Amino acid sequence: MASGAAKKFGDLVGSIDEGTSSARFLLFRAETAEVVCFHQKELRQSYPQEGWVEQDPNEILAVVHECIERTLEKLVELGGNPATDIVAVGVTNQRETTIVWDRTTGEPLYNAIVWLDMRTSSTVEQLLETVPNKTKNKNYLKPLCGLPLSPYFSAVKLRWLIDNVPKVKAAIRNGNCLFGTVDTWLIWNLTGGPEGGVHVTDVSNASRTMLMNIETLQYDKTLGKFFDVPLEILPEIRSSSEVYGLIKFNPLKGIPLSGCLGDQQSALVGQECLTRGRAKATYGTGCFLLYNTGTAMIDSSHGLITTVAYQMGPDAQPVYALEGSVAVAGAALGWLRDNVNLLASASESEVLAHTVENNGDVYFVPAFSGLYAPYWNQDARGVICGITEDTQRGHIVRAALEAICFQVRDILDAMNNDCGTPLQKLKVDGGMTVNASMMQWQADLIGLDVLKPTFVETTALGAAMVAGRAVGKWDIENVSIESSCTAFKPQISEDERDMRYSKWKMAIERSFGWENNAL
C-alpha cells in the first residue's frame, strides 16, 4: 500500500494497557472508539515471601512488545498499514508499582514491587516515628500530596529499595539510578532506553508517588526530604496529553507516544466522566472508584484520597478526583479458587451464587492484607461471619461477591459526605462486570442505577483518547462516544438495604485488630 493511499480504517490510535495480571495493545479508530484489533497476554507475578508481590520488569517489556507485534500482524491481515495508519500511541498502567533501573545499561536493579505488595509495612512504621511531635499521624503529608502514609504508594516502596538493595544504593551513588512507575519504564524503553530514552511520567501517575505536590504538580522538597529520596532519580512530570517522544523500534518507529494515564484515571476518561460530579467504578484485581471533582481539590475527611484525574495538555488546568480503593475484588474469587478450592474458575462464581436463594446471612470481609479506603486499617484481616450448619458453598461465594458491592457502598457514602452532591448513577467497567448478578446486587446495595457500557475496555480507551487528542486527531471535549449501556436498577427496599449494610458494618468491626492483638 503506497503511503498516499487511503487508510482502510482512517486514523488509528494505539493503546498500551499494562495491567497487574496482563498487558495488551489495542488499536482504536480515532473519535469513534471502535476497536480494530488487539492482542493480550498474561503477566506472571512472583511471591518471594508472604505479603510480597513482584514482577520482572524485562518480562513486562517483552510482553508489551509481543502484544504490539501480534496486534500489528492482525492489522496487516485486515488490510491496514501500520506505517501510515497509526497516528499516536498512549500508555495506561497499573499504578504505584515501582521499578528502579540503570540508566547506562537499561537493566532493572531489582524486580518491580507491585502496588499491592505489603513488605513496606515496617517502613511505614519507621516513617511514622519521624512525624513531628510523635503523633504518628498517617495523614501528616496529606495536605502536600493528597495521600495517607500507606504501604500502597511508590515513595515507600522506593525507600525500601534504597534501604534493602545494595545495588540500588550503589547506582544512586554513581548517578546511574532511574526510578519510575510502569508508565515511565515503558516510555523510557520505547523511546530509546539507554540510547536517549525519555524519562517522564504524567501527573496522574506522579500523584500516586507521595512525592508530587498536589497543587504545584511538581516534586516537593519537603516530601523528598521526609522519605529521604534523591529527587534527581525521579522522572520529569508532564501533562497526560502531549507528545513525550517518538517510538524508536519497528514496526512503530517514528510514531509519537502522546498520552499517559494511570489505569483508574484512564477508565474515568474512557467512561467520559469528564465533568464534575461523575463517577466510575472499575472491577478488577482490586476495585477503584473515582469521582471527578473538576478543578477543585477536595480534601476528604472520610478516608478517601485526593488524586489528579488528568491534565489535558501542558497549559491546561489539572482536573482532580476523589478516589476510594478496594484492595481485594476479583482477588477474592482467586482466593476461593486457588486457596480453598471452592471454585474451579472465577467465571463459575455467578452460577454457584445462584445455587442459594440469598446470602444466608453470611458476610465475608476479604481483608487479606488490611483494608484500604475508607478504613486504611492495615491490621485488619479477613473474616467470614454468620456461618451456621445450613451454610453452603454458594453462600460463601455469594458473600464474596457481595463484599465487593458493600465496599463500593462504603466508598460512595464517604464520597457523598465529602462532596455534598449525592451521585445520581454509577458507571462501571472492568473484567468482573460480566457478572450480571453482581451488577444487580451492586445496584440493590447502593440504591442507584448502575450503568455498564457495552464496551467494557474503557481503561485502554482513555489512554487512546488522550493520545489522539495530543496530535489533533481526537476531539475529546466535543466528540461523545457515549456507548449503549446496560442499566441495572435497584430492586430491594431501603429498609432491607440498610439492614444488610448494618450487618456488613458488624463484620468489618470483627476484622479489625488481628495483627496488633488489640482485641
C-alpha positions as CSV (number, residue, x, y, z in Angstrom):
1,M,0.0,0.0,0.0
2,A,1.5,3.3,-1.0
3,S,1.8,5.9,1.8
4,G,-0.5,8.2,-0.1
5,A,-3.3,5.6,-0.4
6,A,-6.5,5.9,1.6
7,K,-6.4,4.4,5.0
8,K,-8.7,1.5,5.2
9,F,-9.8,2.3,8.8
10,G,-9.0,6.0,8.9
11,D,-6.6,7.3,11.6
12,L,-5.8,4.7,14.3
13,V,-4.6,5.3,17.8
14,G,-2.8,2.6,19.7
15,S,-3.2,2.0,23.4
16,I,-0.7,0.0,25.6
17,D,-2.7,-1.2,28.5
18,E,-0.3,-2.7,31.1
19,G,-2.3,-4.1,34.0
20,T,-1.4,-6.2,37.0
21,S,-2.3,-9.6,35.6
22,S,-2.0,-9.0,31.8
23,A,-0.8,-6.5,29.2
24,R,-2.5,-5.7,25.8
25,F,-2.2,-3.5,22.8
26,L,-5.3,-2.2,21.1
27,L,-5.9,-0.2,18.0
28,F,-8.9,2.2,18.1
29,R,-10.4,4.2,15.3
30,A,-9.9,7.8,16.2
31,E,-13.1,9.5,17.5
32,T,-15.4,6.5,17.0
33,A,-13.6,4.4,19.6
34,E,-14.2,1.2,17.6
35,V,-11.5,-1.5,18.3
36,V,-10.0,-2.7,15.0
37,C,-7.8,-5.4,16.6
38,F,-5.9,-6.2,19.8
39,H,-3.7,-8.8,21.4
40,Q,-3.4,-9.6,25.1
41,K,-1.1,-11.7,27.2
42,E,-0.9,-12.7,30.8
43,L,1.8,-11.4,33.1
44,R,3.4,-13.6,35.8
45,Q,3.7,-12.4,39.4
46,S,6.0,-13.9,42.0
47,Y,5.6,-14.1,45.8
48,P,9.1,-14.4,47.3
49,Q,7.7,-14.1,50.8
50,E,4.3,-13.8,52.4
51,G,2.8,-10.4,51.5
52,W,5.5,-9.7,48.8
53,V,4.4,-9.3,45.2
54,E,6.9,-8.8,42.4
55,Q,7.1,-8.8,38.6
56,D,10.1,-8.9,36.2
57,P,10.4,-5.5,34.5
58,N,12.0,-7.1,31.5
59,E,9.1,-9.5,31.2
60,I,6.6,-6.6,31.3
61,L,8.5,-5.0,28.5
62,A,8.8,-8.2,26.4
63,V,5.1,-8.9,26.8
64,V,4.2,-5.4,25.7
65,H,6.5,-5.8,22.7
66,E,4.8,-9.1,21.8
67,C,1.3,-7.6,22.2
68,I,2.3,-4.7,19.8
69,E,3.8,-7.1,17.2
70,R,0.8,-9.5,17.2
71,T,-1.7,-6.7,17.0
72,L,0.1,-5.1,14.0
73,E,0.2,-8.5,12.3
74,K,-3.6,-8.7,12.7
75,L,-3.9,-5.1,11.3
76,V,-2.0,-6.2,8.2
77,E,-4.2,-9.2,7.8
78,L,-7.2,-6.9,7.9
79,G,-5.7,-4.8,5.1
80,G,-4.3,-2.0,7.2
81,N,-0.8,-0.5,7.1
82,P,0.9,0.1,10.5
83,A,3.4,2.6,9.0
84,T,0.7,5.0,7.7
85,D,-2.5,4.3,9.7
86,I,-1.3,4.7,13.3
87,V,-1.1,8.4,14.3
88,A,-0.3,8.1,18.0
89,V,0.1,5.7,20.9
90,G,-0.9,6.1,24.5
91,V,0.1,4.2,27.7
92,T,-2.0,3.3,30.7
93,N,-0.7,1.2,33.5
94,Q,-1.1,-0.4,36.9
95,R,-0.3,2.4,39.3
96,E,2.2,2.7,42.2
97,T,4.2,-0.4,41.0
98,T,7.8,0.7,41.5
99,I,10.8,0.0,39.2
100,V,14.4,1.2,39.5
101,W,17.0,0.6,36.8
102,D,20.5,1.5,35.5
103,R,20.4,4.4,33.0
104,T,23.5,3.2,31.1
105,T,22.6,-0.5,30.7
106,G,18.8,-0.3,31.0
107,E,18.9,-3.3,33.3
108,P,16.5,-3.3,36.3
109,L,18.3,-3.2,39.7
110,Y,15.5,-5.2,41.3
111,N,12.2,-6.7,40.4
112,A,9.1,-4.4,40.1
113,I,7.4,-4.1,43.5
114,V,3.7,-4.4,42.7
115,W,1.2,-1.9,44.1
116,L,-0.5,-4.4,46.5
117,D,2.8,-5.6,48.0
118,M,2.8,-5.3,51.8
119,R,6.6,-5.6,52.6
120,T,6.8,-1.9,53.4
121,S,4.5,-2.1,56.4
122,S,7.6,-1.8,58.6
123,T,9.0,1.1,56.5
124,V,5.7,2.9,57.1
125,E,6.0,2.3,60.9
126,Q,9.6,3.7,60.8
127,L,8.4,6.7,58.8
128,L,5.5,7.4,61.3
129,E,8.1,7.5,64.1
130,T,9.6,10.6,62.3
131,V,6.4,12.6,62.2
132,P,6.9,15.7,64.4
133,N,5.6,15.7,68.0
134,K,5.5,11.8,68.0
135,T,1.8,11.9,66.8
136,K,2.3,9.0,64.3
137,N,-0.3,10.8,62.2
138,K,-0.6,8.9,58.9
139,N,-2.3,11.9,57.3
140,Y,0.6,14.2,58.1
141,L,1.6,14.6,54.5
142,K,-1.9,14.7,53.1
143,P,-2.0,18.5,52.7
144,L,1.0,18.3,50.4
145,C,0.4,15.1,48.4
146,G,-3.3,14.2,49.0
147,L,-2.4,10.8,50.3
148,P,-2.2,9.0,53.7
149,L,1.1,7.2,54.6
150,S,0.5,3.6,53.5
151,P,2.5,0.7,52.0
152,Y,0.4,1.2,48.9
153,F,2.3,4.3,47.4
154,S,5.5,4.4,45.4
155,A,7.7,6.5,47.7
156,V,7.5,4.0,50.5
157,K,8.5,1.2,48.1
158,L,11.4,3.3,46.8
159,R,12.6,3.9,50.4
160,W,12.5,0.1,51.0
161,L,14.6,-0.5,47.8
162,I,17.2,2.1,48.9
163,D,17.4,0.6,52.4
164,N,17.5,-3.1,51.4
165,V,19.1,-3.5,47.9
166,P,22.8,-2.6,47.9
167,K,22.7,-2.3,44.0
168,V,20.2,0.5,44.2
169,K,22.2,2.4,46.8
170,A,25.4,2.0,44.6
171,A,23.6,3.1,41.5
172,I,22.3,6.3,43.2
173,R,25.8,7.0,44.5
174,N,27.2,6.6,40.9
175,G,24.5,8.8,39.4
176,N,23.1,5.9,37.3
177,C,19.8,5.1,39.0
178,L,16.5,5.9,37.4
179,F,13.1,5.4,39.2
180,G,9.8,5.1,37.6
181,T,6.3,3.6,37.8
182,V,5.4,1.2,35.0
183,D,4.4,4.0,32.6
184,T,7.9,5.6,32.9
185,W,9.7,2.3,32.4
186,L,7.7,1.6,29.2
187,I,8.0,5.2,27.8
188,W,11.8,5.2,28.5
189,N,12.3,1.9,26.8
190,L,10.0,2.6,23.8
191,T,11.7,6.0,23.1
192,G,15.2,4.5,23.0
193,G,16.1,3.3,26.5
194,P,19.9,3.8,27.2
195,E,20.1,5.4,23.7
196,G,18.3,8.6,24.6
197,G,15.0,7.3,26.1
198,V,12.7,9.9,27.6
199,H,12.5,9.8,31.4
200,V,9.0,11.1,32.1
201,T,5.7,10.4,33.9
202,D,2.3,12.1,33.8
203,V,0.6,14.0,36.6
204,S,-1.9,11.2,37.2
205,N,0.9,8.6,37.9
206,A,3.1,11.2,39.7
207,S,0.2,12.0,42.1
208,R,0.4,8.3,43.4
209,T,4.1,8.5,44.4
210,M,3.7,10.7,47.5
211,L,6.5,12.8,46.1
212,M,4.5,15.3,44.0
213,N,2.9,18.4,45.4
214,I,-0.8,18.0,44.5
215,E,-1.2,21.8,43.9
216,T,2.1,22.7,42.1
217,L,2.2,19.4,40.2
218,Q,6.0,19.3,40.8
219,Y,8.1,17.3,43.2
220,D,8.1,18.7,46.6
221,K,11.4,19.2,48.5
222,T,9.7,18.6,51.9
223,L,8.3,15.3,50.6
224,G,11.7,14.2,49.2
225,K,13.3,15.0,52.5
226,F,10.7,13.2,54.5
227,F,11.3,10.0,52.5
228,D,15.0,10.7,52.1
229,V,14.7,10.1,48.4
230,P,17.1,11.8,45.9
231,L,14.8,13.9,43.6
232,E,17.3,13.6,40.7
233,I,16.4,9.9,40.1
234,L,12.7,10.8,39.5
235,P,11.1,11.2,36.0
236,E,10.1,14.6,34.7
237,I,6.4,15.3,35.4
238,R,4.4,16.1,32.2
239,S,0.7,16.5,31.4
240,S,-1.4,13.5,30.4
241,S,-1.9,14.6,26.8
242,E,1.2,15.7,24.9
243,V,4.0,14.3,22.7
244,Y,6.6,12.8,25.1
245,G,8.8,11.4,22.3
246,L,8.8,9.2,19.2
247,I,8.9,5.4,19.3
248,K,12.3,4.1,18.3
249,F,11.6,0.5,17.4
250,N,10.0,-1.1,14.3
251,P,7.2,-1.5,13.4
252,L,6.0,1.7,15.2
253,K,9.2,3.6,14.6
254,G,8.6,7.4,14.4
255,I,5.1,7.3,15.8
256,P,4.5,9.8,18.7
257,L,4.0,8.5,22.2
258,S,1.5,11.2,23.2
259,G,-0.8,10.1,26.0
260,C,-0.3,8.7,29.5
261,L,-2.7,8.0,32.4
262,G,-2.7,5.7,35.4
263,D,-5.2,2.9,34.8
264,Q,-8.0,4.2,37.0
265,Q,-7.8,7.7,35.7
266,S,-7.8,6.3,32.2
267,A,-11.0,4.5,32.9
268,L,-12.5,7.7,34.1
269,V,-11.7,9.4,30.8
270,G,-12.8,6.3,28.8
271,Q,-16.1,6.4,30.6
272,E,-16.4,10.1,29.6
273,C,-16.7,11.2,33.3
274,L,-15.2,14.5,32.1
275,T,-17.4,16.8,34.2
276,R,-17.6,17.4,37.9
277,G,-19.9,15.0,39.8
278,R,-19.5,12.0,37.5
279,A,-18.0,8.8,38.9
280,K,-17.0,5.3,37.8
281,A,-16.0,2.0,39.4
282,T,-13.6,-0.4,37.8
283,Y,-13.8,-4.0,39.0
284,G,-10.5,-5.9,38.5
285,T,-8.0,-7.5,40.9
286,G,-9.0,-4.6,43.2
287,C,-11.9,-2.2,42.8
288,F,-11.4,1.5,42.3
289,L,-13.9,4.3,42.4
290,L,-13.1,7.8,41.1
291,Y,-15.3,10.8,41.4
292,N,-14.5,13.8,39.2
293,T,-14.3,17.0,41.4
294,G,-13.3,19.3,38.5
295,T,-10.6,21.8,39.1
296,A,-11.4,21.8,42.8
297,M,-9.2,19.7,45.1
298,I,-11.4,18.2,47.8
299,D,-9.6,17.1,51.0
300,S,-11.6,14.1,52.2
301,S,-12.4,13.9,55.9
302,H,-13.9,10.4,55.3
303,G,-10.8,8.3,54.4
304,L,-10.7,9.0,50.6
305,I,-7.6,10.2,48.8
306,T,-7.3,13.3,46.6
307,T,-5.7,12.4,43.3
308,V,-5.0,14.1,39.9
309,A,-7.5,12.7,37.4
310,Y,-5.8,14.2,34.3
311,Q,-4.3,17.3,32.7
312,M,-5.3,17.7,29.0
313,G,-2.1,19.3,27.8
314,P,0.8,21.3,29.3
315,D,-1.2,24.6,29.5
316,A,-4.4,23.1,30.8
317,Q,-5.6,23.2,34.4
318,P,-5.4,19.9,36.2
319,V,-8.7,18.1,36.9
320,Y,-8.9,16.3,40.3
321,A,-10.8,13.3,41.6
322,L,-11.6,11.7,44.9
323,E,-10.7,8.1,45.0
324,G,-11.6,5.1,47.1
325,S,-9.6,1.9,46.6
326,V,-10.8,-1.6,47.5
327,A,-7.7,-3.9,47.7
328,V,-9.5,-7.2,47.1
329,A,-12.2,-7.5,44.5
330,G,-11.5,-10.2,41.8
331,A,-8.7,-11.4,44.0
332,A,-11.3,-12.8,46.5
333,L,-12.5,-15.1,43.8
334,G,-8.9,-16.1,43.0
335,W,-8.5,-17.0,46.7
336,L,-11.7,-19.1,46.7
337,R,-10.4,-20.9,43.6
338,D,-6.7,-21.3,44.5
339,N,-6.5,-21.5,48.3
340,V,-9.7,-23.2,49.4
341,N,-10.9,-24.9,46.2
342,L,-14.5,-23.6,46.4
343,L,-14.4,-22.6,42.7
344,A,-13.0,-24.2,39.6
345,S,-12.8,-20.8,37.9
346,A,-13.8,-17.2,38.7
347,S,-16.4,-17.4,36.0
348,E,-18.2,-20.2,37.9
349,S,-18.9,-17.7,40.7
350,E,-22.2,-16.4,39.3
351,V,-23.6,-20.0,38.8
352,L,-22.6,-21.0,42.3
353,A,-24.0,-17.9,43.9
354,H,-27.4,-18.8,42.3
355,T,-27.5,-22.2,43.9
356,V,-28.7,-20.4,47.0
357,E,-31.7,-18.0,47.4
358,N,-29.9,-15.4,49.3
359,N,-26.6,-14.8,51.2
360,G,-27.8,-16.9,54.1
361,D,-26.8,-14.1,56.4
362,V,-23.2,-14.8,55.7
363,Y,-20.8,-11.8,55.4
364,F,-17.2,-12.1,54.1
365,V,-14.7,-9.3,54.7
366,P,-11.7,-10.2,52.4
367,A,-9.1,-8.1,54.3
368,F,-6.3,-10.4,53.4
369,S,-3.7,-7.6,53.8
370,G,-5.6,-4.9,55.6
371,L,-8.3,-2.6,54.4
372,Y,-7.9,0.4,52.1
373,A,-10.5,3.2,51.8
374,P,-12.3,4.4,53.8
375,Y,-10.8,2.5,56.7
376,W,-7.0,2.5,56.0
377,N,-6.5,-0.3,58.6
378,Q,-3.5,-2.5,57.8
379,D,-4.1,-4.6,60.9
380,A,-7.5,-5.9,59.6
381,R,-7.6,-9.5,58.4
382,G,-10.2,-11.5,56.5
383,V,-13.3,-12.8,58.3
384,I,-16.3,-14.8,57.3
385,C,-19.2,-14.2,59.7
386,G,-22.7,-15.7,60.2
387,I,-21.8,-19.3,59.4
388,T,-24.4,-21.9,60.6
389,E,-24.8,-25.6,59.9
390,D,-27.0,-24.6,56.9
391,T,-24.2,-22.6,55.2
392,Q,-23.3,-23.9,51.8
393,R,-20.6,-23.2,49.3
394,G,-23.0,-20.9,47.3
395,H,-23.5,-18.7,50.4
396,I,-19.8,-18.1,50.8
397,V,-19.3,-17.4,47.1
398,R,-22.2,-15.0,47.1
399,A,-20.8,-13.3,50.2
400,A,-17.5,-12.8,48.4
401,L,-19.3,-11.1,45.5
402,E,-21.5,-9.0,47.8
403,A,-18.3,-8.0,49.8
404,I,-17.2,-6.1,46.7
405,C,-20.6,-4.4,46.4
406,F,-20.6,-3.4,50.2
407,Q,-17.1,-2.0,49.9
408,V,-18.2,0.2,47.0
409,R,-21.1,1.4,49.2
410,D,-18.6,2.3,51.9
411,I,-16.7,4.5,49.4
412,L,-19.8,6.0,47.8
413,D,-21.1,7.0,51.3
414,A,-17.7,8.7,52.0
415,M,-17.8,10.5,48.6
416,N,-21.3,11.8,49.3
417,N,-20.3,13.1,52.7
418,D,-17.2,14.8,51.3
419,C,-18.8,16.3,48.2
420,G,-22.3,17.0,49.4
421,T,-23.6,16.2,46.0
422,P,-25.1,12.7,46.0
423,L,-24.3,10.7,43.0
424,Q,-27.1,10.0,40.5
425,K,-25.7,6.9,38.8
426,L,-22.6,4.8,38.8
427,K,-20.8,3.9,35.6
428,V,-18.9,0.5,35.8
429,D,-16.3,-1.3,33.8
430,G,-13.6,-3.9,34.2
431,G,-13.5,-7.7,34.0
432,M,-15.9,-8.5,36.8
433,T,-18.8,-6.6,35.2
434,V,-19.5,-9.6,33.0
435,N,-21.2,-11.0,36.2
436,A,-24.7,-9.5,35.7
437,S,-26.0,-10.8,39.0
438,M,-23.2,-9.0,40.9
439,M,-24.0,-5.8,39.0
440,Q,-27.7,-6.2,40.0
441,W,-26.6,-6.7,43.7
442,Q,-24.4,-3.6,43.3
443,A,-27.5,-1.5,42.3
444,D,-29.5,-3.0,45.1
445,L,-26.9,-2.4,47.8
446,I,-26.1,1.3,46.8
447,G,-29.7,2.2,45.8
448,L,-28.5,3.8,42.5
449,D,-28.7,2.9,38.8
450,V,-25.6,1.0,37.7
451,L,-24.7,1.6,34.0
452,K,-22.4,-0.8,32.2
453,P,-21.3,0.2,28.7
454,T,-21.4,-2.4,26.0
455,F,-17.7,-1.8,25.5
456,V,-16.0,-2.6,28.9
457,E,-12.4,-1.9,27.9
458,T,-12.6,1.7,28.9
459,T,-9.2,1.8,30.6
460,A,-7.4,1.2,27.2
461,L,-9.8,3.7,25.6
462,G,-8.9,6.6,27.9
463,A,-5.2,6.3,27.0
464,A,-6.1,6.3,23.3
465,M,-8.3,9.3,23.7
466,V,-5.7,11.5,25.4
467,A,-3.0,10.3,22.9
468,G,-5.2,11.1,19.9
469,R,-6.1,14.5,21.4
470,A,-2.5,15.4,21.7
471,V,-1.8,15.1,18.0
472,G,-5.1,16.8,16.9
473,K,-6.9,13.5,15.9
474,W,-9.4,13.1,18.7
475,D,-11.6,16.0,19.8
476,I,-12.4,14.6,23.3
477,E,-14.3,17.6,24.5
478,N,-16.7,17.7,21.6
479,V,-17.0,14.2,20.3
480,S,-19.1,12.0,22.5
481,I,-18.7,8.2,22.3
482,E,-21.4,7.5,24.9
483,S,-21.9,3.9,24.0
484,S,-25.0,1.9,24.6
485,C,-25.3,0.8,28.2
486,T,-27.0,-2.0,30.2
487,A,-28.8,-0.4,33.2
488,F,-29.2,-2.2,36.5
489,K,-31.9,-0.6,38.7
490,P,-32.3,-1.2,42.5
491,Q,-34.9,-3.9,43.3
492,I,-34.9,-4.0,47.1
493,S,-36.4,-1.7,49.7
494,E,-34.5,1.0,51.6
495,D,-35.1,-1.0,54.8
496,E,-33.6,-4.2,53.5
497,R,-30.6,-2.3,52.1
498,D,-29.9,-0.6,55.4
499,M,-30.4,-3.8,57.4
500,R,-27.9,-5.7,55.3
501,Y,-25.4,-2.8,55.3
502,S,-25.5,-2.7,59.1
503,K,-24.6,-6.4,59.2
504,W,-21.7,-5.7,56.9
505,K,-20.5,-3.0,59.3
506,M,-20.6,-5.5,62.1
507,A,-18.5,-7.9,60.1
508,I,-16.0,-5.1,59.3
509,E,-15.6,-4.3,63.0
510,R,-14.8,-8.0,63.6
511,S,-12.0,-7.9,61.1
512,F,-10.1,-5.1,62.9
513,G,-7.0,-5.5,65.1
514,W,-5.9,-9.0,64.3
515,E,-2.3,-8.1,63.6
516,N,-1.6,-5.9,66.7
517,N,-3.6,-8.1,69.1
518,A,-5.7,-5.0,70.1
519,L,-8.8,-7.1,70.8
